[in-house]
C-alpha cells in the first residue's frame, strides 16, 4: 500500500525513527553534556505504547522503522519489542542504531528477532581518544560488539562516524580501512548543533567535502545513486566494491527536499523536523485514547501539515535547538 502520510509540501513519510530511551551508557561530546539529567521513567513511553505507535504508523504506510536512543540496547525488553515490531504486516525492514557497547551480548538475539540492518557508532580506533570522545566508552568492548554483529547474520552493518577537527578527522582513512577490511559500510556525519555541549560547534566542524578529499588521498571513489532510505549520499570504492561510503551533510548539502521521515522521542513527542522544536504529544494522545487509534492518526495527519520545509542549522551563534541529540532519537 502507498503511504497515507504526507506533509504540507507533498513529501511522503514512510520512515519512522523511534527512540526507546533517552538514557545511554556513553556521554559522547557531540551528543550530550557530561552531566546529564534523564527523564523520569514514568514519562518514557512503555514498550506497549511503543509497539502500538509502530503498528499505527505501519498501518499508514510506514515501511522502515529505526530504533534509536540514547542507547536502545540499555532498555529492558528491547529484544521482545524488536520481535513484535518486525512481525508487523507491511513493514519492509526494522533497523537499529547502537553505540555497540551491548552488542557482544545482544547481536544474535536482535538478528533472530528480525532486525535487518545495524548502524554502530565508531568515532575513533584509538582507545584513549575513543574514551575522550565518549567520556565513558571502552573501544575494545565496541570492537567485540562489531565482531559479534558480523557473526550474527545481519543483512548489512554500517559504521557511523561524527567527524570533528582536532578530535578524529585525522583518522578518516584509518576508519575507511577498518571498514574495508571487514566488508562493512561507513558513513561520515557532519556534527549537528543540538543542545549546549559546552563548546562552539564551528571550532571542530569538518564538512563532508573535506572528508571526501581526505578519503581520496587513499582510495578512488565512484559516485553512486544508491539509497538506504535515509539522508546519506553514497559513493563506492573503485577497488573495494563491497564497502559503501556515506556522507550525511546537514550543513553543507542540505537533504530536506527529499525528507521522508519523522522522529518519535522516548517521551512520546513526534518531532516533525530534527532542526525545529515543532512536535506533537503522542504520549498524551495514547493515554487519552487507549483503544481507539482514529484520534491519534487524525492528530498525526494534521501535525504533518506543519512539518517545516527545511531545517536552518547554523554553526555560529546561540544553540538553535536546546534538546540534546539523545533526546531527539539519535
N, C-alpha and C positions, 0 to 999 in steps of 0.2 A: 504494500500500500504506500502511496505517496504521503509525505509528511503533511499533517494538518496544521503544523505550526509555522507561521510566517511572521516576520516583523514588519514594521511600517515601511520598510524600503524594499519589500518583496524578497528578502533573503529567507531561504528555507532553513529551519532549525531542526537538524537531525542528529545532533551530538550534544550530550549532557555530561558535564564533569561534576561528579558528586563527591564532596568532602565528607568523609565518615567521622572525622575527628579534627579538632584544631591542635591536638597535642602531638608532640614529636620528641624523640629521644636525642635529636640533634638541635643545635641552635645556630644554623648557618647564617653567616654575616649578611647575606643578601636577602634573607627571608624574614628574620625577626631580631628583636633586641636580645641582649644576653640574659637579662632578667625579664621573664615573661609571666603574665597572669593569664591563665587559661579559663575557658568557660566553665561555670558550674555544670556538673553532669546533667542536672535536670533541664538545662537549657539546650542540650545537644539532642538532635533527633534520635529516637530509638531505632533499633535495627528494623523493627516492623514498619516504622514510618519511612525509613529509607527505602525499604522494599516497595512499599505502597506507591511512593513517588516514582520510583523506577518503572513500575508497572503502568502508572498513568501516562508517563512520557512515552514509553514504548508503544502504548495503545494509540498515541497521537502521531506515530511515525518516526520517533527517535530510533536510530539504528545502531548507534555507538554510545556506550557509556564508559567513562573512565572514572575509576575510584581513586580518590586522592586524599590528602590531609592538609596540614600536618603530615604525619606518617600513618597511612592507613593500617599498617600491619601491627600497630600498637593497640588497635581497637579490638576488644574481646568480641568473639563471634564473627570475625571478618570472613573466614573461610566459608561458613554456612551462608552468610549473606551473599557472597560471590556465587555459590552454588544455586541459590534461588534466583538471583538476577540473571545469571547465564542461561537459565532454563526458560526465560520469558519468550513466548512465541513472537517472532518478528524481530527480535534483537539480532543484529548481524554479528556484533562482537562486544565482549566485555574485556576491557583492558585496565591496567593498573599502573600507577606511578609510585615508586618507593625509593627510600634512601638506601636500601639494601641491607640495613642492619639486622633484619629479622629473616632474610631470605634463606639463609642456610637451613633454617628450621621449617620454613613455610612455603618454599618454592614449589615443591612437588604437590603438596595439598592444594595449592592455588591452581596449578595446572590441571589437576584432576577435577577441581571444582568447575572448570570451564573458562578460566581466564585465558584469553588467546594470546595477548601480547603484553610485554612488560617494559616499562621505562625505569631505568635505575640512574639516580644521580651519582655522578663521579666527577668531582671538580679538581682532583689532583692525584698523582701517583706517588707523591712523596708523603710518607707518614706524618712528619711534623707539620708540613704545610696543610695536609688534609685535616689534621687536628685543629690548626689555626682557623681554617675556613669554617669548619663545622662546629668548632668550640668544644664538642664532646665526643666526636666520632672517632672510631678506630678503623683505619684503612684496611687492615688485614681482615676484619670482620666483614666489611663490604665486599672485598675481593672474593672471600669464601662464599658469600651470598650470590655473587655473579656466577661463580663456577657452579653452584648448586642449581641456579636458574637454567644454565645451559644444559645441565643433565636432566632437567625436569620435563623438557619437551614442549616449551612454548613455541608458537609459530614464528615469533620474532622477538628479539630483545634489542632494545636501544638504550644507549648511554646518553645522559643529558649533562652538559657542562655549561655552567654560567661563567662566561669569560670576563675576567677583571684584570686590568693593567695593574702591575705591581703585586699581584697575588698569584695568578696562574696562567696569564697569557703566554708566557714563555714555555708552557707545557703543551701547547696545542698540537704540535707534531708528535710528541710522545703519546698523547691521548689517542690520536688517529692511529698510530702504530699499534697501540694496545687493542683497539677495536679491530683493526685489520687482522692481527694475529689470531683473534678469536672468532672472526667471522661475524662480528656484531655491527650494528648501525651506531652512529653517534650524531647527536645534534648539539650545536653550539648556540647558546642563547644570550642575547643582549640583556643585561640586568634591567629589571623592571622597577620603577620608582614607587614601590608601595611600602608605606609605613616609615616611621622615623627610626633609622638604624644607627644614628649617632655619627654619621659622616656624610659628606657631599657625594652624590652618586657620580657626578661628572668626572671626579678625580680618577675613577677606575674604569670609566666607560671604554669599551672596546667594541667597535662596530663589526657587523658581520662581514663587511667588505675587507676590513683589516684582518679578520680571522681567515677569510678565504685566501688572502695574499700570503699569510703565514703557511697555510697548508700547501699552497702551490710551490713553495720552496722545496718540498719533498715529494709531491705527488702531482701527476697530471690529472686534471679534473674534467669531467664531461657533464654538461648541463643535462638535467633530466626533468621531464614533465610529471614525474611520479607524485602521487598524493597519498597521504596516510589518513586523511580525514581531519587533519588539524592544520595549524598555521605554518608548518615548516616548509621551506623550499629545499629541494634535494638536488645533490649532484652525485655522480658516481666517480669512482677512481678508475682511471683507464686500465690500470694493470692489476686491479684487485676488485673484480666485478661483484663480489658478494656483499661488500660493505657500501652502505649509503651514508653520505654526509648531509646532515640537515642544518639549515640556518633559520633560527626564529628571531625575527628582527622587528620588534615593536616600535623602535625608534627610526631606524634607517630605511626600512622597507615595509611600511605600514600594510597590514594584511586585512584591514577591516572590510574592504569591498566584498570579500568572499566569506565573511564570518558566518559560520553555520552552527554556533554553539552558545550555550548559556551555562552558568555555574551555579551549583547549589552549595551553600556554605553548611558547615556542620550544625549550626543552629537553625537551619531551615530558611535562610534568606536566598531567594533566587536572584542572583546577580545578572543583570542584563548585559553588562559590559565590564571587563576587568578594570578598565580605566575610569569608571564612574561609580558613584555611590547609589545609583538607581537600583532599587531592589523591591521584591515582593515577599511578604512574610508568609511563607508556606507552612511553617510550623503552626502558626495561629489558625490558618485555614483548615489544616488537617485535624486539629484538635476540636475545632468547632463543628466539623463535618466528618466524624469518624467513620461513616459508612458510605455516604453519597459522594461520588467523585465529581459530579457535574459542577458544583460551585467552585471547586479547586481548578478544574480545567478552564472554566469561564474566566476566572481571575488571571490565569496564566496567559490566555489569549489576549486579554486586554493589556496586560503588562508588556507583552512583546511588541505592541504597537508603540511603546515608549522606548524601545531599545535604541540607543544612540547610533548615529551613522558611523561614528568612529571614536576612538579614544584620542586624547590630546596629551600624550606623555611629553614631559619636558625634563631635561636633565638639571636645569638651573632653578634656583628659587626655592620656595617652600614646597614641602611634600603635598602633592595634589590629592592623593588618596591615603587616608590615615590608617586604614586597616593593613595589617601585615599580610604577606603572601600566604602564610599558614592559615590565616582566617579567610582567605579568598578561595581556597581549594587549589593547591599548588600545582 
